[in-house]
């Protein structure tokens, strides 16, 4: 019987889903115009990419690059 590691993938999906819901709530509260609401949902979907981008940008500034 082969061992499967699908449980780890399911856990990561749950964490991403909770983060997505939290980001939607946060961005929804920050919206001030009609188009701010749809943009907030789109931004919430891609929040991990924005987070990593800002992390790398900050690391670059610290390194002096």
Phi and psi restraints in degrees (range 20) as a CNS / XPLOR table:
assign (resid 1 and name C) (resid 2 and name N)
       (resid 2 and name CA) (resid 2 and name C) 1.0 -81.1 20.0 2
assign (resid 2 and name N) (resid 2 and name CA)
       (resid 2 and name C) (resid 3 and name N) 1.0 144.8 20.0 2
assign (resid 2 and name C) (resid 3 and name N)
       (resid 3 and name CA) (resid 3 and name C) 1.0 -85.3 20.0 2
assign (resid 3 and name N) (resid 3 and name CA)
       (resid 3 and name C) (resid 4 and name N) 1.0 140.5 20.0 2
assign (resid 3 and name C) (resid 4 and name N)
       (resid 4 and name CA) (resid 4 and name C) 1.0 -118.5 20.0 2
assign (resid 4 and name N) (resid 4 and name CA)
       (resid 4 and name C) (resid 5 and name N) 1.0 145.6 20.0 2
assign (resid 4 and name C) (resid 5 and name N)
       (resid 5 and name CA) (resid 5 and name C) 1.0 -113.5 20.0 2
assign (resid 5 and name N) (resid 5 and name CA)
       (resid 5 and name C) (resid 6 and name N) 1.0 37.6 20.0 2
assign (resid 5 and name C) (resid 6 and name N)
       (resid 6 and name CA) (resid 6 and name C) 1.0 -75.2 20.0 2
assign (resid 6 and name N) (resid 6 and name CA)
       (resid 6 and name C) (resid 7 and name N) 1.0 -18.9 20.0 2
assign (resid 6 and name C) (resid 7 and name N)
       (resid 7 and name CA) (resid 7 and name C) 1.0 -65.5 20.0 2
assign (resid 7 and name N) (resid 7 and name CA)
       (resid 7 and name C) (resid 8 and name N) 1.0 -37.9 20.0 2
assign (resid 7 and name C) (resid 8 and name N)
       (resid 8 and name CA) (resid 8 and name C) 1.0 -64.4 20.0 2
assign (resid 8 and name N) (resid 8 and name CA)
       (resid 8 and name C) (resid 9 and name N) 1.0 -39.5 20.0 2
assign (resid 8 and name C) (resid 9 and name N)
       (resid 9 and name CA) (resid 9 and name C) 1.0 -66.1 20.0 2
assign (resid 9 and name N) (resid 9 and name CA)
       (resid 9 and name C) (resid 10 and name N) 1.0 -37.5 20.0 2
assign (resid 9 and name C) (resid 10 and name N)
       (resid 10 and name CA) (resid 10 and name C) 1.0 -66.4 20.0 2
assign (resid 10 and name N) (resid 10 and name CA)
       (resid 10 and name C) (resid 11 and name N) 1.0 -38.1 20.0 2
assign (resid 10 and name C) (resid 11 and name N)
       (resid 11 and name CA) (resid 11 and name C) 1.0 -65.6 20.0 2
assign (resid 11 and name N) (resid 11 and name CA)
       (resid 11 and name C) (resid 12 and name N) 1.0 -39.8 20.0 2
assign (resid 11 and name C) (resid 12 and name N)
       (resid 12 and name CA) (resid 12 and name C) 1.0 -65.9 20.0 2
assign (resid 12 and name N) (resid 12 and name CA)
       (resid 12 and name C) (resid 13 and name N) 1.0 -37.5 20.0 2
assign (resid 12 and name C) (resid 13 and name N)
       (resid 13 and name CA) (resid 13 and name C) 1.0 -64.8 20.0 2
assign (resid 13 and name N) (resid 13 and name CA)
       (resid 13 and name C) (resid 14 and name N) 1.0 -37.6 20.0 2
assign (resid 13 and name C) (resid 14 and name N)
       (resid 14 and name CA) (resid 14 and name C) 1.0 -66.9 20.0 2
assign (resid 14 and name N) (resid 14 and name CA)
       (resid 14 and name C) (resid 15 and name N) 1.0 -40.9 20.0 2
assign (resid 14 and name C) (resid 15 and name N)
       (resid 15 and name CA) (resid 15 and name C) 1.0 -65.5 20.0 2
assign (resid 15 and name N) (resid 15 and name CA)
       (resid 15 and name C) (resid 16 and name N) 1.0 -43.3 20.0 2
assign (resid 15 and name C) (resid 16 and name N)
       (resid 16 and name CA) (resid 16 and name C) 1.0 -62.6 20.0 2
assign (resid 16 and name N) (resid 16 and name CA)
       (resid 16 and name C) (resid 17 and name N) 1.0 -41.4 20.0 2
assign (resid 16 and name C) (resid 17 and name N)
       (resid 17 and name CA) (resid 17 and name C) 1.0 -62.5 20.0 2
assign (resid 17 and name N) (resid 17 and name CA)
       (resid 17 and name C) (resid 18 and name N) 1.0 -42.2 20.0 2
assign (resid 17 and name C) (resid 18 and name N)
       (resid 18 and name CA) (resid 18 and name C) 1.0 -66.2 20.0 2
assign (resid 18 and name N) (resid 18 and name CA)
       (resid 18 and name C) (resid 19 and name N) 1.0 -39.2 20.0 2
assign (resid 18 and name C) (resid 19 and name N)
       (resid 19 and name CA) (resid 19 and name C) 1.0 -64.7 20.0 2
assign (resid 19 and name N) (resid 19 and name CA)
       (resid 19 and name C) (resid 20 and name N) 1.0 -38.7 20.0 2
assign (resid 19 and name C) (resid 20 and name N)
       (resid 20 and name CA) (resid 20 and name C) 1.0 -63.1 20.0 2
assign (resid 20 and name N) (resid 20 and name CA)
       (resid 20 and name C) (resid 21 and name N) 1.0 -45.8 20.0 2
assign (resid 20 and name C) (resid 21 and name N)
       (resid 21 and name CA) (resid 21 and name C) 1.0 -63.3 20.0 2
assign (resid 21 and name N) (resid 21 and name CA)
       (resid 21 and name C) (resid 22 and name N) 1.0 -43.2 20.0 2
assign (resid 21 and name C) (resid 22 and name N)
       (resid 22 and name CA) (resid 22 and name C) 1.0 -62.6 20.0 2
assign (resid 22 and name N) (resid 22 and name CA)
       (resid 22 and name C) (resid 23 and name N) 1.0 -40.2 20.0 2
assign (resid 22 and name C) (resid 23 and name N)
       (resid 23 and name CA) (resid 23 and name C) 1.0 -67.4 20.0 2
assign (resid 23 and name N) (resid 23 and name CA)
       (resid 23 and name C) (resid 24 and name N) 1.0 -37.7 20.0 2
assign (resid 23 and name C) (resid 24 and name N)
       (resid 24 and name CA) (resid 24 and name C) 1.0 -63.5 20.0 2
assign (resid 24 and name N) (resid 24 and name CA)
       (resid 24 and name C) (resid 25 and name N) 1.0 -44.8 20.0 2
assign (resid 24 and name C) (resid 25 and name N)
       (resid 25 and name CA) (resid 25 and name C) 1.0 -61.2 20.0 2
assign (resid 25 and name N) (resid 25 and name CA)
       (resid 25 and name C) (resid 26 and name N) 1.0 -46.2 20.0 2
assign (resid 25 and name C) (resid 26 and name N)
       (resid 26 and name CA) (resid 26 and name C) 1.0 -61.7 20.0 2
assign (resid 26 and name N) (resid 26 and name CA)
       (resid 26 and name C) (resid 27 and name N) 1.0 -50.1 20.0 2
assign (resid 26 and name C) (resid 27 and name N)
       (resid 27 and name CA) (resid 27 and name C) 1.0 -67.5 20.0 2
assign (resid 27 and name N) (resid 27 and name CA)
       (resid 27 and name C) (resid 28 and name N) 1.0 -33.0 20.0 2
assign (resid 27 and name C) (resid 28 and name N)
       (resid 28 and name CA) (resid 28 and name C) 1.0 -64.5 20.0 2
assign (resid 28 and name N) (resid 28 and name CA)
       (resid 28 and name C) (resid 29 and name N) 1.0 -40.9 20.0 2
assign (resid 28 and name C) (resid 29 and name N)
       (resid 29 and name CA) (resid 29 and name C) 1.0 -69.4 20.0 2
assign (resid 29 and name N) (resid 29 and name CA)
       (resid 29 and name C) (resid 30 and name N) 1.0 -27.7 20.0 2
assign (resid 29 and name C) (resid 30 and name N)
       (resid 30 and name CA) (resid 30 and name C) 1.0 -83.9 20.0 2
assign (resid 30 and name N) (resid 30 and name CA)
       (resid 30 and name C) (resid 31 and name N) 1.0 -16.4 20.0 2
assign (resid 30 and name C) (resid 31 and name N)
       (resid 31 and name CA) (resid 31 and name C) 1.0 -67.7 20.0 2
assign (resid 31 and name N) (resid 31 and name CA)
       (resid 31 and name C) (resid 32 and name N) 1.0 137.1 20.0 2
assign (resid 31 and name C) (resid 32 and name N)
       (resid 32 and name CA) (resid 32 and name C) 1.0 -117.7 20.0 2
assign (resid 32 and name N) (resid 32 and name CA)
       (resid 32 and name C) (resid 33 and name N) 1.0 -15.7 20.0 2
assign (resid 32 and name C) (resid 33 and name N)
       (resid 33 and name CA) (resid 33 and name C) 1.0 -124.3 20.0 2
assign (resid 33 and name N) (resid 33 and name CA)
       (resid 33 and name C) (resid 34 and name N) 1.0 170.2 20.0 2
assign (resid 33 and name C) (resid 34 and name N)
       (resid 34 and name CA) (resid 34 and name C) 1.0 -57.8 20.0 2
assign (resid 34 and name N) (resid 34 and name CA)
       (resid 34 and name C) (resid 35 and name N) 1.0 -46.5 20.0 2
assign (resid 34 and name C) (resid 35 and name N)
       (resid 35 and name CA) (resid 35 and name C) 1.0 -73.8 20.0 2
assign (resid 35 and name N) (resid 35 and name CA)
       (resid 35 and name C) (resid 36 and name N) 1.0 -12.0 20.0 2
assign (resid 35 and name C) (resid 36 and name N)
       (resid 36 and name CA) (resid 36 and name C) 1.0 -67.7 20.0 2
assign (resid 36 and name N) (resid 36 and name CA)
       (resid 36 and name C) (resid 37 and name N) 1.0 -29.2 20.0 2
assign (resid 36 and name C) (resid 37 and name N)
       (resid 37 and name CA) (resid 37 and name C) 1.0 -70.8 20.0 2
assign (resid 37 and name N) (resid 37 and name CA)
       (resid 37 and name C) (resid 38 and name N) 1.0 -51.5 20.0 2
assign (resid 37 and name C) (resid 38 and name N)
       (resid 38 and name CA) (resid 38 and name C) 1.0 -63.3 20.0 2
assign (resid 38 and name N) (resid 38 and name CA)
       (resid 38 and name C) (resid 39 and name N) 1.0 -38.1 20.0 2
assign (resid 38 and name C) (resid 39 and name N)
       (resid 39 and name CA) (resid 39 and name C) 1.0 -64.6 20.0 2
assign (resid 39 and name N) (resid 39 and name CA)
       (resid 39 and name C) (resid 40 and name N) 1.0 -36.3 20.0 2
assign (resid 39 and name C) (resid 40 and name N)
       (resid 40 and name CA) (resid 40 and name C) 1.0 -62.2 20.0 2
assign (resid 40 and name N) (resid 40 and name CA)
       (resid 40 and name C) (resid 41 and name N) 1.0 -39.0 20.0 2
assign (resid 40 and name C) (resid 41 and name N)
       (resid 41 and name CA) (resid 41 and name C) 1.0 -67.3 20.0 2
assign (resid 41 and name N) (resid 41 and name CA)
       (resid 41 and name C) (resid 42 and name N) 1.0 -43.1 20.0 2
assign (resid 41 and name C) (resid 42 and name N)
       (resid 42 and name CA) (resid 42 and name C) 1.0 -63.7 20.0 2
assign (resid 42 and name N) (resid 42 and name CA)
       (resid 42 and name C) (resid 43 and name N) 1.0 -44.9 20.0 2
assign (resid 42 and name C) (resid 43 and name N)
       (resid 43 and name CA) (resid 43 and name C) 1.0 -62.3 20.0 2
assign (resid 43 and name N) (resid 43 and name CA)
       (resid 43 and name C) (resid 44 and name N) 1.0 -35.8 20.0 2
assign (resid 43 and name C) (resid 44 and name N)
       (resid 44 and name CA) (resid 44 and name C) 1.0 -65.6 20.0 2
assign (resid 44 and name N) (resid 44 and name CA)
       (resid 44 and name C) (resid 45 and name N) 1.0 -33.8 20.0 2
assign (resid 44 and name C) (resid 45 and name N)
       (resid 45 and name CA) (resid 45 and name C) 1.0 -66.8 20.0 2
assign (resid 45 and name N) (resid 45 and name CA)
       (resid 45 and name C) (resid 46 and name N) 1.0 -33.6 20.0 2
assign (resid 45 and name C) (resid 46 and name N)
       (resid 46 and name CA) (resid 46 and name C) 1.0 -104.8 20.0 2
assign (resid 46 and name N) (resid 46 and name CA)
       (resid 46 and name C) (resid 47 and name N) 1.0 15.0 20.0 2
assign (resid 46 and name C) (resid 47 and name N)
       (resid 47 and name CA) (resid 47 and name C) 1.0 -57.9 20.0 2
assign (resid 47 and name N) (resid 47 and name CA)
       (resid 47 and name C) (resid 48 and name N) 1.0 -34.0 20.0 2
assign (resid 47 and name C) (resid 48 and name N)
       (resid 48 and name CA) (resid 48 and name C) 1.0 -63.4 20.0 2
assign (resid 48 and name N) (resid 48 and name CA)
       (resid 48 and name C) (resid 49 and name N) 1.0 -36.1 20.0 2
assign (resid 48 and name C) (resid 49 and name N)
       (resid 49 and name CA) (resid 49 and name C) 1.0 -65.8 20.0 2
assign (resid 49 and name N) (resid 49 and name CA)
       (resid 49 and name C) (resid 50 and name N) 1.0 -41.8 20.0 2
assign (resid 49 and name C) (resid 50 and name N)
       (resid 50 and name CA) (resid 50 and name C) 1.0 -62.8 20.0 2
assign (resid 50 and name N) (resid 50 and name CA)
       (resid 50 and name C) (resid 51 and name N) 1.0 -40.5 20.0 2
assign (resid 50 and name C) (resid 51 and name N)
       (resid 51 and name CA) (resid 51 and name C) 1.0 -62.9 20.0 2
assign (resid 51 and name N) (resid 51 and name CA)
       (resid 51 and name C) (resid 52 and name N) 1.0 -47.5 20.0 2
assign (resid 51 and name C) (resid 52 and name N)
       (resid 52 and name CA) (resid 52 and name C) 1.0 -65.2 20.0 2
assign (resid 52 and name N) (resid 52 and name CA)
       (resid 52 and name C) (resid 53 and name N) 1.0 -41.1 20.0 2
assign (resid 52 and name C) (resid 53 and name N)
       (resid 53 and name CA) (resid 53 and name C) 1.0 -58.5 20.0 2
assign (resid 53 and name N) (resid 53 and name CA)
       (resid 53 and name C) (resid 54 and name N) 1.0 -47.2 20.0 2
assign (resid 53 and name C) (resid 54 and name N)
       (resid 54 and name CA) (resid 54 and name C) 1.0 -66.9 20.0 2
assign (resid 54 and name N) (resid 54 and name CA)
       (resid 54 and name C) (resid 55 and name N) 1.0 -36.0 20.0 2
assign (resid 54 and name C) (resid 55 and name N)
       (resid 55 and name CA) (resid 55 and name C) 1.0 -62.3 20.0 2
assign (resid 55 and name N) (resid 55 and name CA)
       (resid 55 and name C) (resid 56 and name N) 1.0 -48.0 20.0 2
assign (resid 55 and name C) (resid 56 and name N)
       (resid 56 and name CA) (resid 56 and name C) 1.0 -64.8 20.0 2
assign (resid 56 and name N) (resid 56 and name CA)
       (resid 56 and name C) (resid 57 and name N) 1.0 -38.0 20.0 2
assign (resid 56 and name C) (resid 57 and name N)
       (resid 57 and name CA) (resid 57 and name C) 1.0 -64.1 20.0 2
assign (resid 57 and name N) (resid 57 and name CA)
       (resid 57 and name C) (resid 58 and name N) 1.0 -41.1 20.0 2
assign (resid 57 and name C) (resid 58 and name N)
       (resid 58 and name CA) (resid 58 and name C) 1.0 -66.7 20.0 2
assign (resid 58 and name N) (resid 58 and name CA)
       (resid 58 and name C) (resid 59 and name N) 1.0 -39.6 20.0 2
assign (resid 58 and name C) (resid 59 and name N)
       (resid 59 and name CA) (resid 59 and name C) 1.0 -65.2 20.0 2
assign (resid 59 and name N) (resid 59 and name CA)
       (resid 59 and name C) (resid 60 and name N) 1.0 -36.6 20.0 2
assign (resid 59 and name C) (resid 60 and name N)
       (resid 60 and name CA) (resid 60 and name C) 1.0 -65.2 20.0 2
assign (resid 60 and name N) (resid 60 and name CA)
       (resid 60 and name C) (resid 61 and name N) 1.0 -39.5 20.0 2
assign (resid 60 and name C) (resid 61 and name N)
       (resid 61 and name CA) (resid 61 and name C) 1.0 -66.2 20.0 2
assign (resid 61 and name N) (resid 61 and name CA)
       (resid 61 and name C) (resid 62 and name N) 1.0 -37.8 20.0 2
assign (resid 61 and name C) (resid 62 and name N)
       (resid 62 and name CA) (resid 62 and name C) 1.0 -67.8 20.0 2
assign (resid 62 and name N) (resid 62 and name CA)
       (resid 62 and name C) (resid 63 and name N) 1.0 -39.3 20.0 2
assign (resid 62 and name C) (resid 63 and name N)
       (resid 63 and name CA) (resid 63 and name C) 1.0 -74.2 20.0 2
assign (resid 63 and name N) (resid 63 and name CA)
       (resid 63 and name C) (resid 64 and name N) 1.0 -11.5 20.0 2
assign (resid 63 and name C) (resid 64 and name N)
       (resid 64 and name CA) (resid 64 and name C) 1.0 87.5 20.0 2
assign (resid 64 and name N) (resid 64 and name CA)
       (resid 64 and name C) (resid 65 and name N) 1.0 19.0 20.0 2
